[in-house]
């Protein structure tokens, strides 16, 4: 199966959806053991050229958003959330075009092996 972008994924009894906020304990952490992210999507499958498995969530981690920009970004996200009735989708292309400074906050979180992510939950608006 080729690598594909998945905007909705059921993982550990949580329905992960693009544009929604999640928190979890991450076993393979370097700087943030309990991230709070806005999910962009999951990438899964086998890379056609390298044969490597891709099995991770990609999201915007609030910890890495510059402190001076967090409130501004959160307000914009809330306006978009209300306008779309919770059907907000984030993609790398949209983030890069709309928030070029945000690329520092985009992180990948492996969901396989499954023990990397524990106690996931959605933070509801």
VENPEBEL-V515874 format. One record per residue. N is the residue number from 1. RES is the residue in three letters. D_CENTER is the distance of its C-alpha to the mean C-alpha in whole Angstrom. Layout:
n->[N | N]
res->[RES | RES]
d_center->[D_CENTER | D_CENTER]
This chain:
n->[1 | 2 | 3 | 4 | 5 | 6 | 7 | 8 | 9 | 10 | 11 | 12 | 13 | 14 | 15 | 16 | 17 | 18 | 19 | 20 | 21 | 22 | 23 | 24 | 25 | 26 | 27 | 28 | 29 | 30 | 31 | 32 | 33 | 34 | 35 | 36 | 37 | 38 | 39 | 40 | 41 | 42 | 43 | 44 | 45 | 46 | 47 | 48 | 49 | 50 | 51 | 52 | 53 | 54 | 55 | 56 | 57 | 58 | 59 | 60 | 61 | 62 | 63 | 64 | 65 | 66 | 67 | 68 | 69 | 70 | 71 | 72 | 73 | 74 | 75 | 76 | 77 | 78 | 79 | 80 | 81 | 82 | 83 | 84 | 85 | 86 | 87 | 88 | 89 | 90 | 91 | 92 | 93 | 94 | 95 | 96 | 97 | 98 | 99 | 100 | 101 | 102 | 103 | 104 | 105 | 106 | 107 | 108 | 109 | 110 | 111 | 112 | 113 | 114 | 115 | 116 | 117 | 118 | 119 | 120 | 121 | 122 | 123 | 124 | 125]
res->[UNK | UNK | UNK | UNK | UNK | UNK | UNK | UNK | UNK | UNK | UNK | UNK | UNK | UNK | UNK | UNK | UNK | UNK | UNK | UNK | UNK | UNK | UNK | UNK | UNK | UNK | UNK | UNK | UNK | UNK | UNK | UNK | UNK | UNK | UNK | UNK | UNK | UNK | UNK | UNK | UNK | UNK | UNK | UNK | UNK | UNK | UNK | UNK | UNK | UNK | UNK | UNK | UNK | UNK | UNK | UNK | UNK | UNK | UNK | UNK | UNK | UNK | UNK | UNK | UNK | UNK | UNK | UNK | UNK | UNK | UNK | UNK | UNK | UNK | UNK | UNK | UNK | UNK | UNK | UNK | UNK | UNK | UNK | UNK | UNK | UNK | UNK | UNK | UNK | UNK | UNK | UNK | UNK | UNK | UNK | UNK | UNK | UNK | UNK | UNK | UNK | UNK | UNK | UNK | UNK | UNK | UNK | UNK | UNK | UNK | UNK | UNK | UNK | UNK | UNK | UNK | UNK | UNK | UNK | UNK | UNK | UNK | UNK | UNK | UNK]
d_center->[22 | 20 | 17 | 15 | 12 | 11 | 10 | 11 | 12 | 14 | 13 | 16 | 17 | 14 | 13 | 9 | 9 | 7 | 8 | 8 | 8 | 8 | 10 | 11 | 14 | 13 | 16 | 16 | 15 | 17 | 16 | 14 | 15 | 13 | 10 | 9 | 5 | 5 | 3 | 4 | 6 | 8 | 10 | 14 | 17 | 20 | 20 | 23 | 25 | 24 | 24 | 21 | 18 | 15 | 13 | 9 | 6 | 4 | 2 | 5 | 7 | 10 | 13 | 13 | 13 | 17 | 19 | 21 | 18 | 16 | 18 | 19 | 15 | 15 | 18 | 17 | 14 | 16 | 19 | 17 | 16 | 19 | 20 | 18 | 19 | 16 | 15 | 13 | 11 | 9 | 9 | 10 | 14 | 13 | 12 | 14 | 17 | 16 | 15 | 16 | 16 | 13 | 12 | 13 | 10 | 8 | 7 | 7 | 8 | 11 | 12 | 15 | 17 | 16 | 18 | 15 | 13 | 15 | 16 | 12 | 13 | 12 | 13 | 15 | 16]
